[in-house]
Amino acid sequence: MLERCVNLALFRHDASHVYELPFEKDARYRCCQTYGGTRSHHGDSHFSVDFWMPIGSIICAARSGCVVRSLDANELPSDGCNSIRVCHDDFSVACYAHIRLNGALVSDGEWVDVGQPIALSGNTGCSGRPHLHFHVQTSYDKTRVPTLFRTSVGVLGMLIDNEFYSQTDVSVRPPNEESDNHRMQRRTGGLFSRLLASLSPVPADA
């Protein structure tokens, strides 16, 4: 209990952080379900975003961080959901879900930079059509939180269903990305193993 309280005090989610879209900078994908979507983004899953993607599309890190879970052993929708989870320097965790069998391009404990390819999209888990599910959650109570996205039309606090989105050149890093690696190493120490053990599986209806 004491450790959880310390984590809560020291690693508060940074709601002002601007995320890149979770795919290649020259790609363009349709948002098929935004916050509060009636198909599955309700209740605890409210702050989640889905993008239609053909199987095998490249998924990129929306923010720098350390991979705390890499799962790609499932093949069919009925087998369960494959996903990549990345912990950021404020201890929030991004989830990239429904990736294909053997679609992970990174491993547990690996550091990833914003814009780096981390997985290939798929159709695993509860998924009626190939797509990428993305959400960010706090690590201490697993509450999903809203995210700001940098897009070709500016920074957006909410994407719109059925609209296509692309991103700006992520090779030009915003200031809050430049020191992520240093801050992560300085602040976290060996807590990743405990964080990995505490993470819950991706819900079947993500």
FIKOLZA-1660 file (N, C-alpha, C; in steps of 0.1 Angstrom, whole numbers, plus 5000, padded with zeros to 4 digits):
% residues 206
   i   px   py   pz ch aa at
   1 5008 4988 5000  A  M  N
   1 5000 5000 5000  A  M CA
   1 5009 5013 5000  A  M  C
   2 5019 5012 5008  A  L  N
   2 5028 5024 5009  A  L CA
   2 5035 5027 4995  A  L  C
   3 5040 5016 4989  A  E  N
   3 5046 5018 4976  A  E CA
   3 5036 5023 4965  A  E  C
   4 5024 5019 4966  A  R  N
   4 5014 5024 4957  A  R CA
   4 5011 5039 4959  A  R  C
   5 5011 5043 4971  A  C  N
   5 5009 5057 4974  A  C CA
   5 5020 5066 4970  A  C  C
   6 5033 5060 4971  A  V  N
   6 5045 5067 4967  A  V CA
   6 5044 5069 4951  A  V  C
   7 5041 5058 4944  A  N  N
   7 5040 5058 4930  A  N CA
   7 5030 5069 4925  A  N  C
   8 5018 5069 4932  A  L  N
   8 5008 5078 4928  A  L CA
   8 5012 5092 4930  A  L  C
   9 5020 5095 4940  A  A  N
   9 5025 5109 4943  A  A CA
   9 5035 5113 4933  A  A  C
  10 5045 5104 4930  A  L  N
  10 5056 5108 4922  A  L CA
  10 5054 5107 4907  A  L  C
  11 5045 5098 4902  A  F  N
  11 5044 5095 4888  A  F CA
  11 5030 5098 4883  A  F  C
  12 5026 5111 4885  A  R  N
  12 5012 5115 4881  A  R CA
  12 5012 5116 4866  A  R  C
  13 5001 5112 4860  A  H  N
  13 4999 5112 4846  A  H CA
  13 5000 5127 4841  A  H  C
  14 5008 5129 4830  A  D  N
  14 5009 5142 4824  A  D CA
  14 4999 5144 4813  A  D  C
  15 4988 5151 4817  A  A  N
  15 4977 5152 4807  A  A CA
  15 4980 5162 4796  A  A  C
  16 4991 5169 4797  A  S  N
  16 4994 5179 4787  A  S CA
  16 5003 5174 4776  A  S  C
  17 5007 5161 4778  A  H  N
  17 5016 5155 4768  A  H CA
  17 5009 5153 4755  A  H  C
  18 5016 5156 4744  A  V  N
  18 5010 5155 4730  A  V CA
  18 5016 5142 4724  A  V  C
  19 5007 5133 4720  A  Y  N
  19 5011 5120 4714  A  Y CA
  19 5011 5121 4699  A  Y  C
  20 5020 5113 4693  A  E  N
  20 5019 5112 4678  A  E CA
  20 5009 5101 4675  A  E  C
  21 5003 5101 4663  A  L  N
  21 4994 5090 4659  A  L CA
  21 5002 5077 4659  A  L  C
  22 4996 5066 4662  A  P  N
  22 5004 5054 4664  A  P CA
  22 5006 5046 4651  A  P  C
  23 5011 5053 4641  A  F  N
  23 5014 5047 4628  A  F CA
  23 5024 5055 4621  A  F  C
  24 5029 5051 4609  A  E  N
  24 5039 5057 4602  A  E CA
  24 5035 5071 4597  A  E  C
  25 5045 5080 4597  A  K  N
  25 5042 5094 4594  A  K CA
  25 5036 5097 4580  A  K  C
  26 5039 5088 4571  A  D  N
  26 5033 5090 4557  A  D CA
  26 5021 5081 4555  A  D  C
  27 5015 5075 4566  A  A  N
  27 5003 5067 4564  A  A CA
  27 4991 5076 4568  A  A  C
  28 4979 5070 4564  A  R  N
  28 4967 5077 4566  A  R CA
  28 4956 5067 4569  A  R  C
  29 4950 5067 4581  A  Y  N
  29 4940 5057 4585  A  Y CA
  29 4927 5064 4590  A  Y  C
  30 4917 5056 4589  A  R  N
  30 4904 5061 4593  A  R CA
  30 4901 5057 4608  A  R  C
  31 4897 5067 4616  A  C  N
  31 4893 5064 4629  A  C CA
  31 4879 5058 4629  A  C  C
  32 4878 5045 4633  A  C  N
  32 4866 5038 4632  A  C CA
  32 4858 5038 4646  A  C  C
  33 4864 5042 4656  A  Q  N
  33 4857 5043 4669  A  Q CA
  33 4865 5052 4678  A  Q  C
  34 4859 5063 4683  A  T  N
  34 4866 5072 4692  A  T CA
  34 4861 5071 4706  A  T  C
  35 4864 5081 4714  A  Y  N
  35 4859 5080 4728  A  Y CA
  35 4844 5078 4729  A  Y  C
  36 4840 5069 4738  A  G  N
  36 4826 5067 4740  A  G CA
  36 4819 5060 4729  A  G  C
  37 4826 5053 4720  A  G  N
  37 4820 5046 4709  A  G CA
  37 4810 5035 4714  A  G  C
  38 4799 5034 4707  A  T  N
  38 4788 5026 4712  A  T CA
  38 4791 5011 4710  A  T  C
  39 4801 5007 4701  A  R  N
  39 4804 4993 4699  A  R CA
  39 4811 4987 4711  A  R  C
  40 4821 4994 4716  A  S  N
  40 4828 4988 4728  A  S CA
  40 4835 4998 4737  A  S  C
  41 4835 5011 4733  A  H  N
  41 4842 5021 4741  A  H CA
  41 4833 5028 4751  A  H  C
  42 4828 5020 4761  A  H  N
  42 4820 5025 4771  A  H CA
  42 4824 5020 4785  A  H  C
  43 4820 5026 4795  A  G  N
  43 4824 5022 4809  A  G CA
  43 4839 5025 4810  A  G  C
  44 4846 5016 4815  A  D  N
  44 4861 5017 4818  A  D CA
  44 4869 5019 4805  A  D  C
  45 4863 5015 4793  A  S  N
  45 4870 5016 4781  A  S CA
  45 4867 5029 4773  A  S  C
  46 4861 5039 4780  A  H  N
  46 4856 5051 4773  A  H CA
  46 4867 5058 4765  A  H  C
  47 4879 5060 4771  A  F  N
  47 4889 5068 4765  A  F CA
  47 4898 5058 4757  A  F  C
  48 4893 5054 4746  A  S  N
  48 4900 5045 4737  A  S CA
  48 4898 5049 4722  A  S  C
  49 4907 5046 4713  A  V  N
  49 4906 5050 4699  A  V CA
  49 4909 5038 4690  A  V  C
  50 4901 5035 4680  A  D  N
  50 4904 5024 4670  A  D CA
  50 4906 5030 4657  A  D  C
  51 4915 5024 4649  A  F  N
  51 4918 5028 4635  A  F CA
  51 4917 5015 4626  A  F  C
  52 4909 5016 4615  A  W  N
  52 4909 5005 4606  A  W CA
  52 4923 5004 4600  A  W  C
  53 4928 4992 4600  A  M  N
  53 4942 4989 4594  A  M CA
  53 4942 4976 4587  A  M  C
  54 4947 4974 4575  A  P  N
  54 4949 4961 4569  A  P CA
  54 4959 4953 4578  A  P  C
  55 4957 4940 4578  A  I  N
  55 4966 4932 4586  A  I CA
  55 4981 4934 4580  A  I  C
  56 4990 4935 4590  A  G  N
  56 5004 4937 4586  A  G CA
  56 5008 4952 4585  A  G  C
  57 4999 4961 4587  A  S  N
  57 5003 4975 4587  A  S CA
  57 5012 4978 4599  A  S  C
  58 5021 4988 4597  A  I  N
  58 5031 4991 4607  A  I CA
  58 5026 5000 4618  A  I  C
  59 5027 4995 4630  A  I  N
  59 5023 5003 4642  A  I CA
  59 5035 5010 4648  A  I  C
  60 5034 5022 4651  A  C  N
  60 5046 5029 4657  A  C CA
  60 5043 5035 4671  A  C  C
  61 5054 5036 4679  A  A  N
  61 5052 5042 4692  A  A CA
  61 5047 5056 4692  A  A  C
  62 5036 5059 4699  A  A  N
  62 5030 5072 4699  A  A CA
  62 5038 5081 4709  A  A  C
  63 5046 5075 4718  A  R  N
  63 5054 5082 4727  A  R CA
  63 5066 5073 4732  A  R  C
  64 5077 5079 4735  A  S  N
  64 5089 5071 4739  A  S CA
  64 5086 5064 4752  A  S  C
  65 5092 5053 4755  A  G  N
  65 5091 5046 4767  A  G CA
  65 5097 5032 4767  A  G  C
  66 5094 5024 4777  A  C  N
  66 5100 5011 4779  A  C CA
  66 5089 5001 4777  A  C  C
  67 5091 4990 4769  A  V  N
  67 5081 4980 4767  A  V CA
  67 5080 4971 4779  A  V  C
  68 5068 4971 4785  A  V  N
  68 5066 4963 4797  A  V CA
  68 5057 4950 4794  A  V  C
  69 5052 4950 4782  A  R  N
  69 5045 4937 4778  A  R CA
  69 5045 4936 4763  A  R  C
  70 5049 4925 4758  A  S  N
  70 5049 4922 4744  A  S CA
  70 5043 4908 4742  A  S  C
  71 5031 4908 4737  A  L  N
  71 5024 4895 4735  A  L CA
  71 5019 4894 4720  A  L  C
  72 5024 4883 4713  A  D  N
  72 5020 4881 4699  A  D CA
  72 5018 4866 4696  A  D  C
  73 5015 4858 4706  A  A  N
  73 5014 4844 4704  A  A CA
  73 5000 4839 4699  A  A  C
  74 4990 4847 4699  A  N  N
  74 4977 4844 4695  A  N CA
  74 4975 4846 4680  A  N  C
  75 4967 4837 4673  A  E  N
  75 4966 4837 4659  A  E CA
  75 4952 4842 4654  A  E  C
  76 4942 4836 4661  A  L  N
  76 4928 4839 4657  A  L CA
  76 4921 4848 4667  A  L  C
  77 4910 4854 4662  A  P  N
  77 4902 4863 4672  A  P CA
  77 4898 4855 4684  A  P  C
  78 4895 4842 4683  A  S  N
  78 4890 4834 4694  A  S CA
  78 4902 4831 4704  A  S  C
  79 4914 4832 4699  A  D  N
  79 4926 4828 4707  A  D CA
  79 4929 4838 4718  A  D  C
  80 4924 4851 4717  A  G  N
  80 4928 4861 4726  A  G CA
  80 4935 4873 4719  A  G  C
  81 4937 4883 4726  A  C  N
  81 4942 4896 4720  A  C CA
  81 4957 4897 4722  A  C  C
  82 4964 4899 4711  A  N  N
  82 4979 4903 4712  A  N CA
  82 4980 4918 4714  A  N  C
  83 4990 4921 4721  A  S  N
  83 4992 4936 4724  A  S CA
  83 5006 4939 4728  A  S  C
  84 5009 4952 4726  A  I  N
  84 5022 4958 4731  A  I CA
  84 5018 4968 4741  A  I  C
  85 5025 4969 4752  A  R  N
  85 5023 4979 4762  A  R CA
  85 5036 4986 4765  A  R  C
  86 5036 5000 4765  A  V  N
  86 5048 5008 4767  A  V CA
  86 5046 5017 4778  A  V  C
  87 5055 5017 4788  A  C  N
  87 5054 5026 4800  A  C CA
  87 5062 5039 4797  A  C  C
  88 5056 5050 4800  A  H  N
  88 5062 5063 4797  A  H CA
  88 5069 5069 4810  A  H  C
  89 5075 5080 4809  A  D  N
  89 5083 5086 4820  A  D CA
  89 5074 5090 4832  A  D  C
  90 5061 5093 4829  A  D  N
  90 5051 5096 4840  A  D CA
  90 5044 5084 4845  A  D  C
  91 5048 5072 4841  A  F  N
  91 5043 5060 4845  A  F CA
  91 5029 5057 4839  A  F  C
  92 5025 5065 4829  A  S  N
  92 5013 5060 4822  A  S CA
  92 5017 5049 4812  A  S  C
  93 5008 5041 4808  A  V  N
  93 5011 5030 4799  A  V CA
  93 5002 5030 4787  A  V  C
  94 5008 5030 4775  A  A  N
  94 5000 5029 4763  A  A CA
  94 4998 5015 4758  A  A  C
  95 4986 5011 4754  A  C  N
  95 4983 4998 4749  A  C CA
  95 4980 4999 4734  A  C  C
  96 4987 4990 4727  A  Y  N
  96 4985 4989 4712  A  Y CA
  96 4980 4974 4710  A  Y  C
  97 4967 4973 4707  A  A  N
  97 4961 4959 4707  A  A CA
  97 4956 4954 4694  A  A  C
  98 4954 4941 4693  A  H  N
  98 4949 4933 4682  A  H CA
  98 4960 4931 4672  A  H  C
  99 4973 4931 4676  A  I  N
  99 4984 4929 4666  A  I CA
  99 4984 4914 4661  A  I  C
 100 4990 4912 4650  A  R  N
 100 4989 4899 4644  A  R CA
 100 4998 4888 4651  A  R  C
 101 4996 4876 4647  A  L  N
 101 5005 4865 4652  A  L CA
 101 5020 4868 4648  A  L  C
 102 5029 4867 4658  A  N  N
 102 5043 4870 4656  A  N CA
 102 5045 4885 4651  A  N  C
 103 5036 4894 4655  A  G  N
 103 5036 4907 4650  A  G CA
 103 5044 4917 4658  A  G  C
 104 5049 4913 4670  A  A  N
 104 5057 4922 4678  A  A CA
 104 5071 4924 4672  A  A  C
 105 5075 4937 4671  A  L  N
 105 5088 4940 4666  A  L CA
 105 5097 4945 4678  A  L  C
 106 5092 4944 4690  A  V  N
 106 5100 4948 4702  A  V CA
 106 5098 4937 4713  A  V  C
 107 5106 4938 4723  A  S  N
 107 5106 4928 4734  A  S CA
 107 5104 4935 4747  A  S  C
 108 5100 4927 4757  A  D  N
 108 5099 4932 4771  A  D CA
 108 5112 4938 4775  A  D  C
 109 5111 4950 4781  A  G  N
 109 5123 4957 4787  A  G CA
 109 5130 4965 4777  A  G  C
 110 5126 4965 4764  A  E  N
 110 5133 4973 4754  A  E CA
 110 5128 4988 4754  A  E  C
 111 5138 4997 4752  A  W  N
 111 5134 5011 4751  A  W CA
 111 5130 5014 4737  A  W  C
 112 5119 5021 4735  A  V  N
 112 5114 5025 4721  A  V CA
 112 5113 5040 4721  A  V  C
 113 5117 5046 4709  A  D  N
 113 5116 5060 4707  A  D CA
 113 5102 5063 4700  A  D  C
 114 5097 5075 4701  A  V  N
 114 5085 5079 4695  A  V CA
 114 5087 5078 4680  A  V  C
 115 5077 5072 4673  A  G  N
 115 5078 5070 4659  A  G CA
 115 5084 5057 4654  A  G  C
 116 5090 5049 4664  A  Q  N
 116 5097 5037 4661  A  Q CA
 116 5087 5026 4658  A  Q  C
 117 5088 5018 4647  A  P  N
 117 5079 5006 4645  A  P CA
 117 5080 4997 4657  A  P  C
 118 5069 4993 4662  A  I  N
 118 5068 4983 4673  A  I CA
 118 5060 4971 4671  A  I  C
 119 5052 4971 4661  A  A  N
 119 5043 4959 4658  A  A CA
 119 5037 4960 4645  A  A  C
 120 5031 4948 4641  A  L  N
 120 5023 4947 4628  A  L CA
 120 5008 4945 4632  A  L  C
 121 5000 4953 4626  A  S  N
 121 4985 4952 4630  A  S CA
 121 4979 4939 4626  A  S  C
 122 4968 4936 4633  A  G  N
 122 4962 4923 4630  A  G CA
 122 4947 4923 4633  A  G  C
 123 4942 4911 4637  A  N  N
 123 4927 4910 4640  A  N CA
 123 4925 4900 4651  A  N  C
 124 4934 4900 4661  A  T  N
 124 4933 4890 4672  A  T CA
 124 4924 4896 4683  A  T  C
 125 4919 4887 4691  A  G  N
 125 4910 4891 4702  A  G CA
 125 4896 4893 4696  A  G  C
 126 4888 4901 4704  A  C  N
 126 4874 4904 4700  A  C CA
 126 4875 4915 4690  A  C  C
 127 4875 4911 4677  A  S  N
 127 4877 4921 4666  A  S CA
 127 4870 4917 4654  A  S  C
 128 4860 4924 4650  A  G  N
 128 4852 4921 4639  A  G CA
 128 4858 4924 4625  A  G  C
 129 4869 4932 4626  A  R  N
 129 4876 4936 4613  A  R CA
 129 4890 4940 4617  A  R  C
 130 4900 4938 4609  A  P  N
 130 4914 4942 4613  A  P CA
 130 4915 4957 4616  A  P  C
 131 4920 4959 4628  A  H  N
 131 4921 4973 4633  A  H CA
 131 4932 4974 4644  A  H  C
 132 4936 4986 4647  A  L  N
 132 4944 4989 4658  A  L CA
 132 4936 4996 4669  A  L  C
 133 4937 4990 4681  A  H  N
 133 4931 4996 4693  A  H CA
 133 4942 5003 4701  A  H  C
 134 4939 5016 4705  A  F  N
 134 4950 5023 4713  A  F CA
 134 4943 5030 4725  A  F  C
 135 4950 5029 4736  A  H  N
 135 4945 5037 4748  A  H CA
 135 4957 5039 4757  A  H  C
 136 4956 5049 4765  A  V  N
 136 4966 5052 4776  A  V CA
 136 4959 5050 4789  A  V  C
 137 4966 5044 4799  A  Q  N
 137 4961 5042 4812  A  Q CA
 137 4971 5046 4822  A  Q  C
 138 4966 5049 4834  A  T  N
 138 4975 5051 4845  A  T CA
 138 4980 5037 4850  A  T  C
 139 4992 5037 4856  A  S  N
 139 4998 5024 4860  A  S CA
 139 4993 5020 4874  A  S  C
 140 4989 5030 4882  A  Y  N
 140 4986 5027 4896  A  Y CA
 140 4971 5022 4897  A  Y  C
 141 4962 5026 4890  A  D  N
 141 4948 5021 4891  A  D CA
 141 4942 5017 4878  A  D  C
 142 4950 5017 4867  A  K  N
 142 4946 5013 4853  A  K CA
 142 4935 5020 4847  A  K  C
 143 4933 5033 4852  A  T  N
 143 4922 5041 4846  A  T CA
 143 4927 5046 4833  A  T  C
 144 4918 5045 4823  A  R  N
 144 4921 5050 4809  A  R CA
 144 4919 5065 4809  A  R  C
 145 4928 5072 4803  A  V  N
 145 4928 5087 4803  A  V CA
 145 4928 5092 4789  A  V  C
 146 4922 5104 4787  A  P  N
 146 4922 5110 4774  A  P CA
 146 4936 5114 4770  A  P  C
 147 4938 5115 4756  A  T  N
 147 4952 5119 4751  A  T CA
 147 4950 5129 4741  A  T  C
 148 4960 5138 4740  A  L  N
 148 4961 5148 4729  A  L CA
 148 4970 5141 4718  A  L  C
 149 4965 5143 4705  A  F  N
 149 4972 5137 4694  A  F CA
 149 4977 5149 4684  A  F  C
 150 4989 5148 4680  A  R  N
 150 4994 5157 4670  A  R CA
 150 4990 5151 4656  A  R  C
 151 4983 5159 4648  A  T  N
 151 4979 5155 4635  A  T CA
 151 4982 5165 4625  A  T  C
 152 4980 5162 4612  A  S  N
 152 4983 5171 4601  A  S CA
 152 4974 5184 4602  A  S  C
 153 4964 5184 4610  A  V  N
 153 4955 5195 4611  A  V CA
 153 4956 5202 4625  A  V  C
 154 4967 5198 4632  A  G  N
 154 4969 5204 4645  A  G CA
 154 4968 5194 4656  A  G  C
 155 4969 5199 4669  A  V  N
 155 4968 5190 4680  A  V CA
 155 4953 5189 4684  A  V  C
 156 4948 5176 4685  A  L  N
 156 4934 5174 4687  A  L CA
 156 4932 5166 4700  A  L  C
 157 4922 5170 4708  A  G  N
 157 4919 5163 4720  A  G CA
 157 4909 5152 4719  A  G  C
 158 4903 5151 4707  A  M  N
 158 4894 5140 4704  A  M CA
 158 4893 5138 4689  A  M  C
 159 4895 5125 4685  A  L  N
 159 4893 5122 4670  A  L CA
 159 4878 5120 4667  A  L  C
 160 4875 5120 4655  A  I  N
 160 4861 5119 4651  A  I CA
 160 4859 5106 4643  A  I  C
 161 4848 5099 4646  A  D  N
 161 4845 5087 4639  A  D CA
 161 4845 5089 4624  A  D  C
 162 4850 5080 4616  A  N  N
 162 4850 5079 4602  A  N CA
 162 4858 5090 4595  A  N  C
 163 4866 5097 4602  A  E  N
 163 4875 5107 4596  A  E CA
 163 4889 5100 4594  A  E  C
 164 4896 5104 4583  A  F  N
 164 4909 5099 4581  A  F CA
 164 4919 5109 4588  A  F  C
 165 4930 5103 4593  A  Y  N
 165 4940 5111 4600  A  Y CA
 165 4954 5107 4596  A  Y  C
 166 4963 5117 4595  A  S  N
 166 4977 5114 4592  A  S CA
 166 4985 5123 4602  A  S  C
 167 4998 5121 4602  A  Q  N
 167 5005 5129 4612  A  Q CA
 167 5016 5137 4606  A  Q  C
 168 5022 5146 4614  A  T  N
 168 5033 5154 4609  A  T CA
 168 5046 5146 4610  A  T  C
 169 5057 5152 4606  A  D  N
 169 5070 5145 4606  A  D CA
 169 5075 5143 4620  A  D  C
 170 5075 5131 4625  A  V  N
 170 5079 5129 4639  A  V CA
 170 5094 5129 4640  A  V  C
 171 5102 5131 4629  A  S  N
 171 5116 5133 4631  A  S CA
 171 5119 5146 4638  A  S  C
 172 5110 5155 4637  A  V  N
 172 5111 5168 4645  A  V CA
 172 5105 5166 4658  A  V  C
 173 5112 5162 4668  A  R  N
 173 5107 5159 4681  A  R CA
 173 5102 5171 4689  A  R  C
 174 5091 5171 4695  A  P  N
 174 5087 5182 4704  A  P CA
 174 5096 5181 4717  A  P  C
 175 5097 5192 4724  A  P  N
 175 5106 5193 4735  A  P CA
 175 5103 5182 4746  A  P  C
 176 5091 5179 4748  A  N  N
 176 5087 5170 4759  A  N CA
 176 5091 5155 4755  A  N  C
 177 5096 5153 4743  A  E  N
 177 5101 5139 4739  A  E CA
 177 5116 5139 4741  A  E  C
 178 5123 5150 4740  A  E  N
 178 5138 5149 4739  A  E CA
 178 5144 5143 4751  A  E  C
 179 5138 5145 4763  A  S  N
 179 5145 5140 4775  A  S CA
 179 5138 5129 4782  A  S  C
 180 5129 5122 4774  A  D  N
 180 5121 5111 4780  A  D CA
 180 5131 5100 4785  A  D  C
 181 5140 5096 4777  A  N  N
 181 5149 5085 4780  A  N CA
 181 5157 5088 4793  A  N  C
 182 5162 5100 4795  A  H  N
 182 5169 5104 4807  A  H CA
 182 5160 5104 4819  A  H  C
 183 5148 5110 4817  A  R  N
 183 5139 5111 4829  A  R CA
 183 5135 5097 4833  A  R  C
 184 5132 5088 4823  A  M  N
 184 5128 5075 4826  A  M CA
 184 5138 5067 4835  A  M  C
 185 5151 5068 4830  A  Q  N
 185 5161 5060 4837  A  Q CA
 185 5164 5066 4851  A  Q  C
 186 5163 5079 4852  A  R  N
 186 5166 5086 4865  A  R CA
 186 5155 5083 4875  A  R  C
 187 5142 5082 4871  A  R  N
 187 5131 5082 4880  A  R CA
 187 5126 5068 4883  A  R  C
 188 5128 5058 4875  A  T  N
 188 5121 5046 4877  A  T CA
 188 5130 5035 4883  A  T  C
 189 5143 5035 4881  A  G  N
 189 5151 5025 4887  A  G CA
 189 5147 5011 4882  A  G  C
 190 5144 5002 4892  A  G  N
 190 5141 4988 4888  A  G CA
 190 5126 4985 4890  A  G  C
 191 5117 4995 4888  A  L  N
 191 5103 4993 4891  A  L CA
 191 5096 4986 4880  A  L  C
 192 5102 4984 4868  A  F  N
 192 5095 4979 4856  A  F CA
 192 5090 4965 4859  A  F  C
 193 5098 4957 4866  A  S  N
 193 5094 4943 4868  A  S CA
 193 5082 4942 4876  A  S  C
 194 5080 4951 4886  A  R  N
 194 5068 4951 4894  A  R CA
 194 5056 4956 4886  A  R  C
 195 5059 4966 4878  A  L  N
 195 5048 4972 4869  A  L CA
 195 5043 4961 4860  A  L  C
 196 5052 4954 4854  A  L  N
 196 5049 4943 4844  A  L CA
 196 5040 4933 4851  A  L  C
 197 5043 4929 4863  A  A  N
 197 5036 4919 4871  A  A CA
 197 5022 4924 4874  A  A  C
 198 5020 4937 4875  A  S  N
 198 5007 4943 4880  A  S CA
 198 4998 4946 4869  A  S  C
 199 5002 4946 4856  A  L  N
 199 4994 4949 4845  A  L CA
 199 4983 4939 4842  A  L  C
 200 4971 4943 4839  A  S  N
 200 4960 4934 4837  A  S CA
 200 4960 4931 4822  A  S  C
 201 4954 4919 4817  A  P  N
 201 4953 4916 4803  A  P CA
 201 4944 4926 4796  A  P  C
 202 4946 4927 4783  A  V  N
 202 4937 4936 4775  A  V CA
 202 4923 4930 4775  A  V  C
 203 4912 4938 4779  A  P  N
 203 4899 4932 4779  A  P CA
 203 4895 4926 4765  A  P  C
 204 4887 4916 4766  A  A  N
 204 4883 4910 4753  A  A CA
 204 4875 4919 4744  A  A  C
 205 4869 4929 4749  A  D  N
 205 4861 4938 4741  A  D CA
 205 4868 4951 4738  A  D  C
 206 4881 4951 4739  A  A  N
 206 4889 4964 4736  A  A CA
 206 4887 4968 4722  A  A  C
% end
